[in-house]
Every structure is written in structure tokens, then in C-alpha cells.
Amino acid sequence: MINALKGIKDIFDKQAKLYEKVVRTCEEVAINYGFSFINTPHLELSKLFRRSVGESSDIVGKEMYEFVDKGQNEVCLRPEGTAGVVRAYIEHKFDKSMSVKRWFYHGSMFRYERPQKGRLREFHQFGVESFGTPSVYEDAKLIAMLNTILKKLEIQTRLKINSLGCEKCIGVFKQKFLAFVENKEGFCEDCLRRKEQNVIRILDCKNEHCQELLKNHPKLSECLCEECRQDFSLLKELLIASGISFECDERLVRGLDYYSKTAFEFESDELGAKSAVAGGGRYDRLISYLGGKQGYGVGFAIGIERLMAILELKGQKELRKGIYLCALDEAFIKELFTLSLKLQENKIVHFSHEAKKLAKHLNQADTLGAEVFLCMGEDEAQKQSLFYKNLNTKEEKLIHLKNLEQAL
Ligand code: HAM
């Protein structure tokens, strides 16, 4: 049998419905904000991403699906959407007149990463790119748009923002930060490479020891020029006025090299470890860097599978109902039987009259879709209590029998 490659998945039935729901919601909001659809190729010249995403990024350094085609062109499957859209803006000469263009797109991106929950090798993004507008009002608008999408999907996230400053500010910061890093010993191998290629990338390192070494690092906010400082203040004011909560994160530098000024990420804890469900920022320098006329660009992209995974978990939680009541020992079954009848007067109760191991009972409770798990073993019986576990929140505690009805 020939299977799909590792980290690359078919999407059908329930998953396909979730996929459609996410894309439809994103499209509706994007259209209301004045964006129109653009479709760019999956295959591009590798140098497009080398120049834009940057040699120092993990994406270009380690994760691109690259090959030489039959015409001897070095090509790759797109690892992200922004570079291709900027290329299209320049190729169709919109840069010449600094045209205002607001485009959205969705589709496959490819990164050779280690697959895990919420991290695939072929994944899908919904992204937007806005060209021709230098004002930070556009940045605030995009953040508000992303916030609206997440609100419509009823997904709770935390917003983190930072300003990476313009070329002047980042130059000053890089010098200070390099001097700080050179004074410390013990950074990981990746950070030593980052130091040579693009030192600010060290701020992004997840290694605990490097995080420790970074304590009291020089702050980007202290290196911002007057214009960048004012822009960042206005952005914060606009978000507060729009009722969008955020936190400023001095270490948010994003994993791609093209950003300047505003950078932002929406994060969620739902998928286990903290993970970004969407991210973006301003990339004014990128247009001239890719051969166009100096211009303005800002955008973001959402990880569609990450939102689908959160919606799926939420759906499962919402469907959980009732109590699973059980015992680890035959000796307690009779007492629990009478308790189950009492609880059943106004609650859904799945009573197990078989004594089994805890793991087996938990499995059964999960299969039945119960929300609350109650169990009596010897320890609990001695204390006239029940072991309580909420299968949604994973909260565990002991509840005394006389407090049970109130606790439930
Ligand atoms: P990014 O932060 O690399 O930004 O990706 C955006 C989102 O794609 C992430 O927040 C995450 O939800 C999702 N994502 C990334 N890698 C994976 C993966 N391996 N598996 C599943 N989901 C993933 C960009 O790509 C920029 N182009 C965003 C942008 C647009 N900036 C300006 N305009």
C-alpha cells in the first residue's frame, strides 16, 4: 500500500467541514474589509524565498522543499505566501504607481518540519497582504480584522505585539545586542549560527538555557527612533480604543527576516504547548528588496489546521455531558448504586456496576462522552469521598460525599 508522506494529510468529511468553515469565515471578514482574492503559484524560484524570508531563518535554512527542474531552474514549493504575493505585485507593475492593493489568499504551504500536533509538512494558510499604505492605521486594521475572524470562530487567543523599528532603529539595536551576546558564554549551536547570520533571531530561541542567558538583554523599545516610537504608541492607542487586548513582547521578532516596525502574533494554549495560530507584520523594505520600487506592505497569515484543531477540541468539549460513576472495588458498588439513583433524579449518570482499574473506567467515561468522572477506591472510601475529574478541564480533586450534590 502506498501511504501519504509523513506530515502530509488528506482532508475529508468532518475535517473538510471545519476547513470550509474556517476559510469561509476568513473570506467573509476579508471581503468586508475591502480585500479581494489572489491566487499565486505553489512553485516559485528558490531565490525568491532566500531573498525575502532570509538565509538566517529556519524556513530557508532547514525546511524548504527544493529541487532543480528539467529546465535546470532551482525551484521550491512555497513555504509561505507573502513572498509570492509581493513578487506578483511587482511583476504586474503595481509598485510603479505605488498602487493600493488589498489581497487575500489561501492554500498549501510546505515546510520540512518535525511533524507533531498542529505542525505539518504540508499545511494551509489563509493570508492577507495590503500594499501602498504607510500608515500604522492599516496595521491596526489588519489586527482588528484577525481579531474579528477569531471572535467569529469563537476561538480564544492572546495577542502579542512588538515594534522592530525601521532600518535605523534595528541597526542600533543589533550593535547593542551583539555586544551583549558576545559577553555571554553558553548559547546553543543554533544561536551561535544565528549570531553570525542575523543576531536578533537569538531572541526567538526556545532553548531554556539561552532564555536564561537572555535575561536583562538590551531592549528594542529603547532603540526606536522618534517616528517608530510614535507609530508604535498610536498602534497601542488604536487597539485599546477598539477594545482589543494585547501584551507587548520585546522578544517577538517573528521567524521571517522581512519584517520592520509592527510585528504581531495571536497565540493559543489549546494545542498543548503555547502555539501561534496566526502572525504577521509590516514589511516595507521587502518590495524594493525583491526588485520593485520602494513601497509599503503589511499582512498576516492564519494557520488553518491550527484553527481546525482548536474548533475540533471545542466541539468535543461542548458535546461532553453527564457523570460517569464507578468503583475500583466490588465492595463499594452497592453504596454507589444508591447514590447513582439519587443523582439520576436530575442529572445524566452513567453508572458502572463493574469494578475495574482506573484507566479502564476513564477510557469508558471518555467513550461515553461524560463530562465528570467520579470514582471510589479504598482511599476515597476511608475518607467517605469520591475522586473527581473534569474530563474537559482535567481538574482533579477529592469531594466528600456529604458535599457532593453541592459540588456538582
Ligand atoms: P508564519 O508565522 O510563518 O508567517 O505562519 C503563519 C501561521 O501559519 C502560523 O502562525 C501558524 O499558525 C501556521 N503554521 C506555520 N507553520 C506551520 C506548520 N508547519 N504546520 C501548521 N501550521 C503552521 C507567515 O507565513 C507569514 N507569511 C505571515 C505574513 C503574511 N506576514 C505578513 N504577511
Residues whose N, C-alpha, C, O or C-beta is under 5 A from the ligand:
A	BS01	HAM	E80 G81 T82 R111 E113 G118 R119 L120 F123 G127 V128 A276 V277 A278 G279 G280 G281 V298 G299 F300 A301 I302 G303 R306
